[in-house]
Amino acid sequence: MLRGVALALVSAAVAGGTACRDDGGNSPPVGALPAASFSPSADPGGSVAAIVLPVDPSYPDTVEGLESLMGSLVQALRNDDRHERARLLLSLQLPAAEGWFREVFGPELGPALFLEHEPQRSGIGWLATHIENRVEAGLASIRVERFDDPDLPGAVGYQSAALGKMQRRVPLYSVRFAAQDGLKSWHVWSFVHHNGTFRYVGKMRRAESRSPPVGARDPLEHRLGDAARAKMSAAPP
């Protein structure tokens, strides 16, 4: 559904970018979903055509709601529906992001997390590219988890740190695209529910004051439960 008079269409191209791999890796964004180009056109009489803007989708603040959104995005990618793909991707961009981070995390941590988040917010097109690649590779099962407490064992370390630093608690969501046998998955996180739909807010690494290890896998990329089991198995008898 579109706002306004249907005299112009929103078009947006998806380019390649950064990825959250199943090992938690993250590479710098190299592409973006450009902001929709809205240029008014004049009719023969000289009047200016009205601009049509995409309306954000509406999904409930539940695991099922985010699963539905991700399913719709996958369907748009499979059907090469560029308008719907652009609409859903643009809806994942957190509006007024700087104010949101400041409100949720306070005047000190909020601006730092906003600066970390901004490149991926403006370059949201990377998400479509990597979802499409994973689905084509057989990771077509969508699994969503919701975390509203920093001590939940299914959350990764950075999600736990972010939840613990929030001045206004907002649930964080994870999405995993998994193979049917569950042996391989790709994890992208975190999402929040804001203004009626889901927005991508990223890993929020700066919520954790400790620096990640150099040249080694970051333990904060793992679930809290997995990290605890690994620590126990490594302990001497």
SVG drawing of the C-alpha trace seen along z (x, -y; Angstrom):
<svg xmlns="http://www.w3.org/2000/svg" viewBox="-4 -25 50 59">
<polyline fill="none" stroke="black" stroke-width="0.4" points="0.0,0.0 1.4,-3.4 0.8,-6.9 -0.3,-9.7 -1.3,-9.8 0.1,-7.0 1.9,-9.2 5.5,-8.2 7.1,-4.9 9.8,-4.4 12.8,-2.6 15.8,-1.4 18.7,0.9 20.3,3.4 24.0,3.6 26.5,6.0 27.7,5.3 28.6,6.6 27.6,9.9 27.0,11.5 28.3,15.1 27.3,18.1 30.6,17.7 29.6,14.2 32.0,12.4 31.3,9.0 33.0,7.3 32.8,3.5 29.9,2.4 30.8,2.0 27.4,1.3 24.1,-0.3 20.5,-0.4 20.4,-4.0 17.9,-6.3 14.9,-6.3 15.2,-9.0 12.1,-11.2 12.2,-13.7 8.9,-15.4 7.8,-15.4 5.7,-18.0 2.7,-17.3 2.1,-19.0 0.1,-21.7 3.2,-22.6 1.9,-21.2 4.2,-19.1 3.3,-15.5 2.7,-14.3 5.3,-12.1 4.5,-8.5 6.2,-7.2 6.3,-3.6 4.3,-2.8 6.1,-0.8 4.7,2.7 3.0,3.6 4.1,6.6 3.4,7.5 6.1,7.4 6.5,11.2 8.8,13.9 6.1,14.8 6.0,11.2 9.7,11.1 9.5,14.5 6.7,13.2 8.7,10.1 11.7,12.2 9.5,14.7 8.0,11.8 11.5,10.5 12.7,13.9 9.6,14.2 10.3,10.8 13.9,11.8 12.8,15.1 10.2,13.3 12.6,10.5 10.0,8.1 12.2,5.0 9.5,2.6 8.6,5.0 12.2,5.8 13.0,2.1 9.9,1.4 10.8,4.0 14.5,3.2 13.8,-0.5 11.4,0.4 14.2,2.1 16.1,-1.2 15.7,-2.6 14.1,-6.1 15.6,-8.9 18.2,-6.5 20.4,-8.9 17.5,-9.9 16.5,-6.3 20.0,-5.2 20.2,-8.2 16.8,-7.5 17.4,-3.8 21.1,-3.9 21.5,-7.3 23.6,-10.4 27.0,-8.7 26.7,-5.3 23.8,-6.2 25.9,-8.4 28.7,-5.8 26.3,-3.0 24.7,-5.3 28.0,-5.9 28.7,-2.2 25.2,-1.5 24.9,-4.3 27.0,-2.7 24.9,0.5 21.6,-1.5 22.4,-3.6 23.8,-0.5 20.9,1.8 21.0,3.3 23.7,5.7 21.0,7.6 19.1,8.6 22.3,9.8 23.3,12.1 19.9,13.4 19.5,14.3 22.9,16.1 22.1,18.1 18.7,19.2 20.2,20.3 22.8,22.3 20.0,24.2 19.7,22.1 16.0,21.6 14.6,22.3 13.9,19.0 14.4,19.1 13.8,16.1 14.5,15.6 13.6,12.8 15.6,11.7 14.4,9.3 16.8,10.1 20.6,10.0 21.0,13.4 19.1,15.5 21.4,18.3 20.3,18.1 21.6,14.5 25.1,13.8 27.5,11.9 27.0,8.5 23.2,8.8 23.5,9.5 25.8,6.5 23.4,4.2 20.4,5.4 22.3,4.8 23.3,1.2 19.8,0.1 18.2,-2.7 14.9,-1.8 14.6,2.0 13.8,2.9 13.7,6.6 16.3,7.7 15.7,10.2 18.0,12.6 17.3,14.2 19.0,17.4 18.7,18.8 19.3,22.5 19.6,25.7 16.7,28.2 19.0,30.5 20.1,27.7 23.8,28.4 24.6,25.0 23.1,21.6 23.7,17.9 23.0,15.5 22.1,11.8 21.3,9.6 19.9,7.6 16.5,6.3 14.1,4.2 10.4,3.5 9.7,-0.2 6.7,-2.1 4.8,0.9 7.5,3.0 11.0,4.3 14.2,2.3 17.8,3.5 20.1,2.1 23.2,4.3 25.6,5.9 26.2,3.0 29.7,4.1 30.4,0.8 28.0,1.8 30.8,4.1 33.8,2.2 36.2,5.1 38.1,5.2 37.7,8.3 40.7,10.6 43.1,10.0 43.4,12.8 41.0,15.1 37.2,15.7 35.4,13.3 33.7,15.1 31.0,12.4 29.8,13.5 28.6,16.8 25.5,17.6 25.9,17.3 25.0,20.9 27.6,22.1 30.3,19.9 29.5,21.3 29.7,24.9 33.0,24.2 34.5,22.7 33.5,25.7 34.9,28.2 38.2,26.3 38.5,26.3 41.0,28.7 39.5,31.8"/>
</svg>
